[in-house]
Amino acid sequence: MSKSLRDQLMGAGLATKQQALKAKTSNKKTKKQAAKSGELTDQEKRRIELEKQKAEQVERDRELNRKLEEERQQKALLAQVRQLIEMNSIPREAGDVGYNFVVDSKVKKIYVSEGMQNKLSRGLFAIGILSQGDEEDYRVIPATVARKIEEREPTAVVVQSENQSELTEEEQEWYADYEIPDDLMW
């Protein structure tokens, strides 16, 4: 069995029996005086400080875990958006008509077919953005998919035209005086 520190010090000749008894009695006296006066002993103070430090560490760990979980959820959400755009993008290889749209106050242009341009302007198609580092890739996607993507990440859908029927009757009458040419391209 292991001996107490007091026994080990006495065995090594570093302390005498009188010194050990004196230390023991002074320790008891200190505890009694602290109990009577309502003060805490050094040992109790250290124990309370350690408990406080443990509680703070647990709180820091909990906050760190919450942040990591939020980051994980955000990455999963972006992966879902990316997958939705990639799986539902409509090929536009034979695009010969330029379609202009605004992203972060900058005008961008993609080439689409005439039918795609018509559907983009009527709100049947939308333009989604795939970000890969510093590069951005714009894809044409159906409007139903664009709404699902906007629920998850609003910045992933760049352009989605709303229906033109949202004008009031007064506005429609006012615009009726201005005829729009059929060959107008924006």
Buried (B, 14 or more C-beta within 10 A) or exposed (E): EEEEEBEEBBEEEEBEEEEBEEEEEEEEEBEEEBEEEEEEBEEEEEEEEEEEEEEEEEEEEEEEEEEEEEEEEEEEEBEBBBEBBEEBBBEBEEBEBEBEBEBEEEEBEBBBBEEBBEBBEEBBBBBBBBEEEEEEEBBBBBBEBBEBBBEBBEEBBBBBBEEEEEEEEEEEEEEEEEEEEEEEEE
